[in-house]
Amino acid sequence: MTNVSYDRQGGWRAEGGWGAADSEGGRLDLAHWQARLDELRATHHVPGASVAILAGGTVHELASGVLHRGTGAPVTTDSVFLSGSIAKVYTATLVLSLVDEGLLDLDTRVVDVLPEFATPDPAATAVITVRQLLSHTGGVTNDFNHDSGRGDDCLAKYVEAARDVPLDCPPGTAVSYGGLGYVVLGRLVEVLTGKTWDQALNERVFAPLGLGHSMTLPEEALSFRVAMSHLGEPGADPDPAPVWDMMPRSAGPYGRIITSAGDMARLAQMHLAGGTAPDGTRVLSAEAVAAMRRRETDVPDKWTVSADGWGLGWTLYDWDGAPGFGHDGAAIGQYGYLRVVPEAGVALVLLTNGGGARRLYADLFGELLAELTGIRLPAPFAPAAVPPAVDYTPLLGTYRREGVVITVTEGRMRYEFVDGMKDLSPPLDMELLPVTDTVFAASGAGPSFSEDHMPVVFSTLADGTRCVYVGMRATPKVGP
C-alpha cells in the first residue's frame, strides 16, 4: 500500500513516488483539497486540523493550521489529537476480538464475567448484556464523571464506584448514549486478558495495524506533536484552553484515544478489508466486522451525531439509501469526525483542536463525499421555516438522569448539571424552536455546544415513560 501525505512545511510525502495516488474512479486532486481545507479551516476559525482520506486503497493525509495558537507550532500529518468518543470504536473492536477467540459472547450477561458490576436496580443488573453496552441499549448513563486515579486499577475502581449510579432507563427500553458502559467493557477486557485496557489495545489493535501514532496515555503523547485544545465564542478565533485534557485515566475506553488522522483511517481500512491489516494480519474475523455495523437499534435523535441507528460501537448512517458508519468525538475543545462508505471503499477522518469544527466537517466532508461517492449529506439541523403549532402540555415538567436535570416550560428549556457534573458548566437556559411537535431546535446553548441549534427530541420509552433526548442521552420525566 502506498501512503501519500501532504503538510504545510514538507509538501508531498509518499512511499515509492510523489503526487496523488489513484482514488476510486480517478485521481484525487490533493492540492485542491489542501486548498479547501486551508480555506474552510480559516473561515470557521479552527486553529488546526488534520485530514485523512482513504480512497482507492490508499490513505492520503493533509494538515493545516497550528497546534497551539500561543506558540504557533504548525500542524503536520504526524500530529496527534484527542479523538474523544471515537475511542468507543476502538474499545468495541477490542471486545469483538475477544468474541472471536471464544472468550466472550455478545449476549453474555455482564455479571457473569464481572460479578462486581451492579446498578441500584438488581433486576436490571442481572440482565444487562455485552451487546447492550456496545449498542447503548443497556440503560447505563454517560455522565458519571468519576476520577478513580492514575493506577492500573482505575477501571476496577470506576466500576466499583458506579454501583450506586442510577440508570438512565431500564435495559432494552431505549437507546441512551452511555459512556459508563464502555468503562465496564474495558474492565471486562482486563479480566479476560489479564492486561490493562491500554495494554490489550496496544497488543490487539495498535500493533498489528502498525498504528505508531496512536496511544491512550497523556505521557505517551509527549513523544509526538500534540494538538492543544482551544475554547472560545462562536465566530471568533478561540484561545488555548486552561488545560489540555480534563479526563481521568478511567475515561480511556469511552473517551481517550490520542491519534493521528492517518492512523484512524487505517483502523477504518481494516474494517473495510473484512478485519485484516494491509500485511494480511487478521485483527477481527469477517463475521465480527459485519456484526459491528449491523443495526442493533434505531435512534429518535437523528441529528446530534447524524445518526440513523446504532451497531456495536459504530454509529450507522443512511444517506438516501447509501449505508455508512462512523463516529463523532469531542474532548474539551477538540472535535473528531470519522465517516466510512463501505460500498465505495472510502473513509474520511477530520481531527480538529477548536473553533467551528462542526461547520468545517459539514462543508469539507460534504464536498469530499459528493466527489468520491456521490453522497449528499443532509442539510444542517435547523428550526422549521414555518414552525408548526405545538401543544406543550404533555412535554412540560422535570426530567432527570445522572448528572443532569432538565426543566421544560412553555417554549423554553433549562439544562442544569448536578451531582458529579455540577462544575462542568453554569445552567443553560434555551429557547425551544419547533421543528415538529416532538423535535425542537434549542438556541442559546452557548460555546459548550458546537451546533448553532441543539436538537431536543421528546420520545417515550418502551415501558411508557416519557423522556427527552439531549445529546443522544435519554432523560426520563420525573415530575411536573
C-alpha positions in Angstrom: 0.0 0.0 0.0 1.3 3.5 -0.8 0.7 6.2 1.7 0.6 9.7 0.3 0.6 12.8 2.6 1.0 16.5 2.5 1.8 19.0 5.2 2.3 22.7 5.1 6.0 22.5 5.7 7.2 19.4 4.0 5.0 19.2 0.9 4.1 15.9 -0.7 5.4 12.7 1.0 4.9 9.2 -0.3 6.5 5.8 -0.3 7.5 4.9 -3.8 6.8 8.2 -5.5 5.4 11.7 -5.4 1.9 13.0 -6.1 -1.6 11.7 -5.6 -2.4 8.1 -5.9 -5.4 6.8 -7.8 -8.7 7.2 -5.9 -11.9 5.4 -6.6 -13.0 6.5 -10.0 -9.9 8.6 -10.9 -7.1 10.7 -9.4 -7.6 12.5 -6.2 -6.6 16.2 -6.6 -4.8 16.6 -3.2 -3.7 20.1 -4.0 -7.3 21.1 -4.4 -8.4 19.5 -1.2 -5.4 21.0 0.7 -6.5 24.5 -0.5 -10.1 23.8 0.5 -9.0 22.6 4.0 -6.9 25.7 4.4 -9.8 28.0 3.3 -12.6 26.3 5.3 -10.4 26.0 8.4 -9.8 29.7 8.4 -13.4 30.5 7.6 -14.7 28.5 10.6 -12.0 29.7 13.0 -10.5 26.3 13.6 -6.9 26.7 14.8 -5.6 23.4 13.4 -6.9 20.4 11.6 -5.7 17.1 10.2 -7.5 15.1 7.5 -7.1 11.6 6.2 -8.8 10.3 3.0 -8.9 6.6 2.3 -9.8 6.1 -1.3 -8.7 3.5 -3.9 -6.9 1.6 -1.2 -4.6 4.5 -0.4 -4.5 6.7 2.7 -3.9 10.4 1.9 -3.1 12.8 4.7 -3.4 16.6 4.9 -2.6 19.1 7.6 -3.5 22.8 8.1 -3.1 25.5 10.7 -1.4 25.4 14.1 -1.3 23.0 17.0 -1.3 25.9 19.5 -2.3 29.5 18.8 0.0 30.6 21.6 3.2 29.0 20.2 2.3 28.9 16.5 3.6 25.4 16.2 2.2 24.1 12.9 0.0 21.0 12.4 1.7 18.3 10.4 0.3 15.0 9.2 2.0 13.1 12.0 0.4 15.4 14.7 -1.8 13.7 17.2 -5.2 14.9 18.6 -7.6 13.9 21.3 -10.4 12.0 19.5 -12.9 11.9 22.3 -15.8 9.4 21.9 -14.4 7.8 18.8 -12.5 5.8 21.4 -15.6 3.7 21.7 -15.0 2.2 18.2 -11.5 1.1 19.4 -12.9 -0.5 22.5 -15.7 -2.2 20.6 -13.1 -3.6 18.1 -11.1 -4.9 21.1 -14.2 -6.5 22.6 -15.1 -8.2 19.3 -11.6 -9.6 19.2 -12.3 -11.4 22.4 -15.6 -12.7 21.0 -13.6 -14.1 18.0 -11.4 -16.0 20.5 -14.4 -17.5 22.3 -13.6 -15.7 25.5 -16.9 -13.8 25.4 -20.3 -13.9 23.8 -22.2 -10.8 22.8 -25.2 -12.0 24.7 -23.3 -12.8 27.8 -24.7 -11.1 30.9 -22.1 -8.7 32.2 -22.4 -10.0 35.8 -21.5 -13.5 34.6 -18.0 -12.2 33.8 -17.8 -9.2 36.2 -19.7 -10.1 39.4 -18.8 -6.8 40.9 -20.8 -4.9 38.3 -24.0 -3.5 39.7 -26.6 -0.8 39.4 -29.1 0.4 42.0 -31.7 -1.9 40.3 -30.8 -5.6 41.0 -33.2 -6.8 38.4 -31.7 -4.6 35.7 -28.2 -5.5 36.8 -29.0 -9.2 36.2 -30.0 -8.8 32.6 -27.6 -6.2 31.1 -25.5 -7.8 28.3 -22.3 -7.1 26.5 -24.3 -6.4 23.3 -26.5 -3.8 25.1 -23.5 -2.0 26.4 -21.9 -1.9 23.0 -25.1 -0.6 21.4 -26.0 1.9 24.1 -29.2 0.0 24.9 -28.2 -1.2 28.4 -29.7 1.9 30.1 -26.4 3.0 31.7 -25.6 6.7 31.8 -23.0 8.8 30.1 -22.4 11.5 32.7 -20.8 9.7 35.6 -17.6 11.8 35.8 -15.5 9.9 38.3 -11.8 10.2 38.8 -10.6 6.8 40.0 -6.9 7.6 39.9 -4.0 7.0 37.6 -3.2 3.4 38.7 -3.6 0.3 36.6 -6.7 -0.4 38.8 -8.5 2.7 37.7 -11.2 0.8 35.7 -11.8 -1.6 38.5 -12.2 1.3 40.9 -14.6 3.1 38.5 -16.8 0.0 38.1 -17.0 -0.3 41.9 -17.9 3.4 42.3 -20.6 3.1 39.5 -22.6 0.6 41.5 -24.7 3.4 43.0 -25.2 5.4 39.8 -28.9 5.3 38.6 -29.7 4.0 35.1 -31.0 6.5 32.5 -33.7 4.0 31.6 -34.4 0.2 32.1 -32.2 -2.0 29.9 -33.6 -2.7 26.5 -36.3 0.0 26.6 -34.4 2.6 24.6 -31.1 3.7 23.2 -29.3 6.1 25.5 -25.7 7.1 24.9 -23.7 5.5 27.7 -20.0 6.1 28.3 -20.2 4.3 31.7 -20.9 1.1 29.8 -17.7 1.4 27.8 -15.7 1.6 31.0 -17.4 -1.6 32.1 -16.5 -3.2 28.7 -12.9 -2.0 29.3 -12.9 -3.7 32.6 -14.2 -6.9 31.0 -11.3 -6.8 28.6 -8.9 -6.6 31.6 -10.5 -9.5 33.4 -10.4 -11.7 30.4 -6.9 -10.9 29.1 -5.1 -10.3 32.4 -3.8 -7.0 31.0 -4.9 -3.4 31.4 -7.2 -2.0 28.7 -4.3 0.1 27.4 -2.0 -2.9 27.1 -4.7 -5.0 25.4 -5.5 -2.3 22.9 -1.8 -1.8 22.0 -1.3 -5.6 21.5 -4.5 -6.4 19.8 -5.2 -3.3 17.7 -2.4 -0.8 17.5 0.5 -3.1 17.0 -1.0 -5.4 14.3 -2.2 -2.4 12.3 1.1 -0.6 12.6 -0.6 2.4 14.3 2.6 4.1 15.5 0.8 7.4 16.2 -2.0 6.1 18.4 -1.9 5.9 22.2 -4.0 6.1 25.3 -2.0 7.8 28.0 -1.0 11.5 28.1 2.6 10.8 29.0 2.9 8.7 25.8 1.8 11.7 23.8 4.8 13.7 24.9 6.9 12.0 22.2 4.7 13.4 19.5 3.5 16.7 18.1 0.3 17.2 20.1 -2.6 19.4 19.4 -3.6 21.8 22.2 -7.3 22.3 23.0 -8.8 25.7 22.3 -12.1 27.3 23.6 -13.9 30.5 22.7 -17.1 32.1 21.5 -18.6 31.0 18.2 -17.5 33.0 15.2 -14.1 34.1 16.6 -10.6 32.6 16.9 -10.5 30.5 20.1 -7.8 30.7 22.7 -5.8 27.9 24.2 -7.8 26.1 26.9 -6.7 26.3 30.5 -5.9 22.6 30.4 -5.1 20.2 27.6 -7.3 17.3 28.8 -9.6 17.2 31.9 -10.5 13.5 31.6 -9.3 10.9 34.2 -7.5 7.8 33.1 -10.6 5.7 33.6 -12.3 7.6 30.7 -10.0 5.8 28.2 -12.4 3.1 27.0 -15.0 5.7 26.1 -13.1 8.9 25.5 -9.4 8.9 25.2 -7.6 7.7 22.1 -4.8 10.1 21.1 -4.1 9.6 17.4 -3.2 11.0 14.0 -5.9 11.2 11.3 -3.9 8.7 9.2 -3.9 6.1 12.0 -7.6 6.5 12.4 -8.1 6.0 8.7 -6.0 2.8 8.9 -8.3 1.4 11.6 -11.3 2.1 9.3 -9.3 0.4 6.4 -9.1 -2.8 8.5 -12.9 -2.7 9.0 -13.4 -2.2 5.2 -11.0 -5.1 4.5 -13.0 -7.6 6.5 -10.8 -7.5 9.5 -7.4 -7.8 8.0 -4.4 -5.4 8.2 -2.6 -4.4 4.9 0.1 -7.1 5.5 -2.6 -9.8 5.9 -2.6 -10.0 9.7 -6.1 -10.8 10.9 -7.3 -8.4 13.6 -11.0 -9.4 13.5 -13.0 -12.1 11.8 -15.2 -11.0 8.8 -18.2 -12.1 11.0 -17.1 -9.7 13.8 -16.6 -6.8 11.4 -20.1 -7.4 9.9 -21.7 -7.7 13.4 -20.2 -4.3 14.5 -22.1 -2.5 11.7 -25.3 -4.5 11.8 -28.2 -2.3 13.1 -29.0 -3.0 16.7 -31.3 -0.1 17.4 -32.9 2.9 15.7 -32.4 6.3 17.3 -35.1 9.0 18.0 -32.4 11.8 17.8 -31.1 11.6 14.2 -29.3 14.9 14.3 -26.8 15.3 17.2 -24.3 12.9 15.7 -26.1 12.5 12.3 -27.2 9.0 13.4 -29.8 6.8 11.8 -29.1 3.8 14.0 -26.5 2.2 16.2 -24.5 -1.0 15.7 -21.9 -2.4 18.1 -19.7 0.6 18.6 -20.4 2.2 15.3 -22.9 5.0 14.6 -24.9 4.0 11.5 -25.9 6.4 8.7 -28.4 6.2 5.8 -27.6 8.8 3.1 -30.7 8.4 0.9 -30.2 4.6 0.8 -26.4 4.6 0.8 -25.3 3.0 4.1 -22.4 4.3 6.1 -20.8 4.0 9.5 -18.5 6.1 11.7 -18.4 8.1 14.9 -18.0 11.6 16.3 -15.8 12.6 19.2 -15.3 15.7 21.5 -12.8 16.4 24.2 -12.5 19.9 25.7 -12.4 21.9 22.5 -11.1 19.1 20.2 -13.6 17.5 17.8 -13.2 14.5 15.6 -15.3 13.0 12.8 -15.0 9.6 11.1 -17.2 8.6 8.2 -17.0 5.3 6.2 -18.8 4.4 3.0 -18.3 0.7 2.6 -19.8 0.4 -0.9 -17.2 2.9 -2.2 -14.3 1.8 -0.1 -13.9 5.4 1.2 -13.2 6.6 4.7 -12.8 10.2 5.8 -11.2 11.5 9.1 -11.1 15.0 10.4 -9.4 15.9 13.7 -9.5 19.5 15.0 -8.5 21.5 18.1 -11.3 24.0 18.5 -13.4 26.6 16.8 -16.3 25.9 14.4 -15.3 22.3 13.8 -18.8 21.1 13.1 -19.2 23.6 10.3 -15.8 22.6 8.9 -16.8 19.0 8.9 -20.2 19.7 7.2 -18.5 21.8 4.4 -15.4 19.7 3.8 -16.9 16.2 4.2 -20.0 17.3 2.2 -17.7 18.2 -0.8 -15.5 15.1 -0.4 -18.3 12.7 -0.1 -20.1 14.2 -3.1 -17.0 13.9 -5.3 -15.8 10.5 -4.1 -19.1 8.7 -3.6 -21.9 10.8 -5.0 -23.4 11.0 -1.5 -25.1 14.3 -0.4 -25.0 15.0 3.3 -28.3 16.1 4.9 -28.8 19.8 5.4 -27.7 21.0 8.8 -30.2 20.8 11.6 -32.2 24.0 12.0 -35.7 25.2 13.1 -38.5 24.8 10.7 -39.0 27.6 8.2 -42.7 27.6 9.1 -42.9 26.5 12.8 -45.8 24.1 13.5 -48.3 24.8 16.2 -47.3 22.8 19.2 -49.2 21.8 22.3 -46.5 21.9 25.0 -48.8 20.4 27.8 -47.6 16.8 27.6 -43.9 17.9 27.4 -43.8 20.3 30.4 -42.1 19.1 33.5 -38.8 18.0 35.1 -36.6 15.3 33.6 -33.6 13.8 35.4 -30.7 11.4 34.8 -27.4 11.1 36.5 -25.6 14.4 36.3 -28.3 16.4 34.6 -31.7 18.0 35.4 -33.8 19.3 32.5 -36.8 21.6 33.2 -39.2 22.2 30.3 -41.6 25.2 30.3 -43.6 26.7 27.5 -41.2 27.3 24.7 -38.1 27.0 26.9 -35.7 24.5 28.5 -33.2 24.8 31.4 -30.3 22.3 31.3 -28.5 22.1 34.6 -25.5 20.0 35.6 -25.7 18.4 39.0 -24.0 15.7 41.1 -20.5 15.0 39.8 -21.1 17.1 36.7 -22.1 20.3 38.6 -18.9 22.2 37.9 -18.8 21.4 34.2 -20.9 24.5 33.2 -23.3 27.0 34.5 -27.0 26.2 33.9 -28.0 26.7 30.3 -31.4 28.5 29.5 -32.5 27.9 26.0 -35.4 28.7 23.7 -37.1 25.8 22.1 -38.0 26.4 18.4 -40.4 23.8 17.0 -39.3 21.5 14.1 -42.1 19.0 14.6 -44.4 18.5 17.6 -41.7 16.4 19.3 -38.5 17.8 17.8 -37.1 21.2 18.8 -34.1 23.3 18.0 -32.7 24.8 21.2 -30.9 28.1 20.8 -28.7 30.0 23.3 -26.8 26.9 24.4 -23.5 28.9 24.3 -20.0 27.8 23.4 -20.2 24.5 25.2 -22.0 23.1 22.2 -20.7 23.1 18.6 -24.1 23.5 16.9 -26.0 26.7 16.1 -29.1 24.9 17.3 -29.1 21.9 19.5 -31.6 19.0 18.8 -34.0 18.3 21.6 -36.2 15.3 20.9 -39.2 14.1 23.0 -39.9 10.4 23.0 -41.3 7.5 25.0 -39.5 4.6 26.5 -40.7 1.0 25.8 -42.3 1.0 29.3 -44.4 4.1 28.5 -42.3 6.6 30.4 -41.9 10.0 28.7 -38.3 11.1 28.1 -36.4 13.8 26.3 -33.2 13.3 24.3 -30.4 15.9 24.5 -27.0 14.9 23.3 -28.3 11.4 22.5 -29.0 10.8 26.2 -32.4 9.7 27.2 -33.6 11.7 30.3 -36.9 10.3 31.8 -39.6 12.6 33.1 -39.7 12.5 36.8 -42.3 15.2 37.7 -44.4 18.2 36.7 
